[in-house]
Amino acid sequence: VIRPEPCGVCGSRIRFGKAAVKCRQCQLLLHPKCREQCPGPCAPQPRHHAWPREGVLADFAPPTPPLVPALVVQCVTEVETRGLTETGLYRVPGAEQLVREWKRKLLRAGGVLPALGSVADIHVVCGVLKDFLRGLKEPLVTFNLHPAFLRAADIPDDAACGTALRHVVSKLPPANRDTLAFLMLHLLRVSHSPDCKMDMLNLSRVFGPTLVGHSSANPTPLAIMEDTPRQCKVVARLLSLPPDFWRGFVGKEQNLVP
């Protein structure tokens, strides 16, 4: 090993100068001692199917609806499988180095993702999801529709606000809309878990900057200061929409689970 990388089975780093086992077909890298636990058979993935290092959400979405990237589905599935009893889910940070390593590993894998079950700390999985969404060239709430989302969330009447938000959500690009719907349903489940202690307000503070962002890639310091409380307000309002509205875009979600 020249460049330290995480083992595909145990998740810990294979250090510089150490021997490793690598599959010629799917490029999976392992400690020699982890070879017996290697998942099989492998799933060869053509190199041109690998995801870009950065891009808009549609660059990562599957070809058929619901258009939710496999990375998002896998992270959410893992969190819901073993993370809904963790206090501070999405608020407590995961180890930064592991988050970077796993994000790089998942992006390099493309559509056939290594299992996240070997990631011991569920906060690392949460970190990968947040880092992926933060790293997009454009947030889920697109630059073009950003002002419309802020205006809709500012409507004081709840019914009118809900109607306006539904209208703006429907204008999002299909991949952004479906992924936002998938994430909203997930965050609602997190908010309903008493163990997580993450209500809608806490989640909106965490995800406001990530999902809503700003109206341009290079906002001014003033825009950043003014946008921050409004970003949280948008997510809080989106979470208050009926779950059935979001299910209309992603169905019952069974067909998304890997």
N, C-alpha and C positions, 0 to 999 in steps of 0.2 A: 504494500500500500504506500503510495506517494502522498496522496491527499487524504487525510483522515475522513472517513465516512461512517455513517451508522450501519450496524449489522441489520440485515433484513429480517432476522428472527428475534434477537433479544433487544435491539434498539440502541445498545451501547456502542460507543465509537470504536472502530478498528484503527489503531494508532499507526502513525508513520513508521515504516520499516517492518511492520508485522506481516505475516503471511495471511492470505485470505482466500476464500473459494468464491469464484464468480461464474454464474451460468452464462454460457455462450449465446443462448437464445434470448432470455429475458433480462440479462444483465444484473440479476439479483446478486448482491454481495453479502457474504457471511463469514463469521469466525469459523475456522475449521471445526471447533468443538460444537458449533451449532448446526452442523451439517445434517445430523440425524433428525433434528426438529424442523428441517426445511419443509415448507408446505409444497405439495406437489399434486398433479404435474404442473409444470410452469406454464405460463401463458405468454408466449412470445408476442412482443409488441413492436410493430415496425417503427423505425426511428421517426418517420415523418408524422406519426400520430402523437408524438410527445407534445405537451403543451408549451406554449411560449413562457418565457420567464415573467413577462408582464403583458397585459392586454386588457381589452374591455371584457365584460363578463361573457358576451356571446362567443368569444374566442375559446372558452373553456366548456361551453354547453354542448350537450349531446345533440345529434341531428333530429331526434323526434321528441315531441313534448311528453311530459313537462320538461322544460328546458333548464334543468338544475344541474350544475356541474357535479360530476361524480365525487370530487373532493369535498364539496359542501355536504352532499348526502352522506358520505362515509363518516365525516367528522361528527355530524349531527347524530347519526345512528349510534356511534360509539359513546357519545356523551349521554344519550338517552338510555343506553344499555347499562351503563355503570356509573353515571355521574349525577343522577338526580337526587342523591343523598349527600352530595358534597356542599358544604357551606361556602358561599361566595363564588359560585360557578360564574365564570366569565369576568368576575371582578378580581379574583386572586390570580396573579400572573404565574405562568409556567416558566420553567428554566429557559432563558432566552436562547441559549445555544442549541438546546434540543428542539425548540420551536423552529429555529432557522433550518436545522438539519432535516427535520421531518417535512417541512414545507418544500425544501429543495428536492427531497426524495420523491414526494408525491407529484410534484410538477414534472420531474424527469420521467416518472412512470407513465404519465398520460392517462389514458382511460382505464388501464388495468392496474389498480392501486394495491400496494402491499397492505397487509392487515395492520390496523392500529391497536390491536389487542396487546401487542408487546410493549406499548407505551405505558409504563407503570403509572405515571401521574396524569390524571384526566385533565388537569389544568394545562398541560402541554398541548393536548388535542384542542382544547378551547383556544389556546394561543395560536395554533396553526390556522384555525378557521378565521379568527379575527385578523391575523396577519395577511392571509390570502385576500380577504375583502378590502383591507387597507391598501394592499399593493396594486389594486386594479388602477388602470389609467383613468378611470371615471367611476365614481361611486354608484351604487345601485340606483340611487336617486340621481338621474343624469344631470349634467350641467344645465342642459336646456330646460328641464322641468323643475329644477331646484327652486326658483322663485315661486312657481305655482304651488309646490308642496308647502312652502313657508306661509303663503297667503291662506291656503286652505286650513292649515293648522291654527291660524290666528282667529278664525271665525268663532265668536263666542258661543253661538248656539250649537249645542252638540249634534242635533239632527242635521242642520245645514252643513256643519263641519264634516260629518260623516259622508254626506252626499258628495261634497266637493272633493274629499280625499279619494273616494271610490272612482270618481271621474278622472282624477289625475293619475291614479294607479293604472287605470285602463290604457292610458296613453304611453306608458313605459314600453321600451322594447321588450318583446316576448320573454327573452331570457332573464332580463332584469325583473320583470313582473313575476314570473314563475318562481324565481329564486327568493324574491322578497316575500312572496306568499309562504313558501316552504319555511323560511326563517321565522316569520311571524308566528306560525303555528308551533314551531319548536320553542320559541321564547315564551309563548303563552304556557306551554307545559312546564318550562322551567319556573315561571312565576307562580304556578300552582303547587309547586313542591315546597312543603313547609321546611324541609331540611336545608334547602338551598339558601333560604333567607334572601332571595333576590326577587322583589316585587317588580311591577311594571316600571315604577319610577327609577329603581336602581338599574334595571336593564336598559331603560331609555338613556340614562346617563352614560352607560358603557358603549352602547351601539349608536347613539346619535351621531358622533363625529365620523364613525366608520361607514354607516349606511347612507347618511344624508350628505355629509361633507359640505362642500362649498359650491358656488356657482361657476368656479373656474379652477384650473389646475394650480394656479399661482395666486391665491387670494392675498389681499393686503392685510397688514396687521389689524387694521380697523375692522375689516370684514370678518376676520377670524374671531375677534372679540365679540362682535355683534351676532355672529351666526351660532356660536356655541350653545347658548340657552335655547335658541330656536330649533336647533337640530334635535335636542332632547325632546322638545315639545312635539315635533313631528313624529318621532318614534312612539312616544306615549300615546298620541292620538291614533296612530296606525294600530297599536296593540289593543286599542279600545274598540276597533271594528269587530263585527261578529266573526267568529271562526269560519262559519259557513261561507262568508265572502271569500276568504282565502282558499278554502277547499275547492271553490269553483275553478281555481287555476291549476291546482295540483291533484285534484281528486282525493282519494282516500290515502294516497301516498304509498300504498303497498308496492306499487310497481316501481317505486324509486329505491326501495331498500335493496342494497346489494346482496 
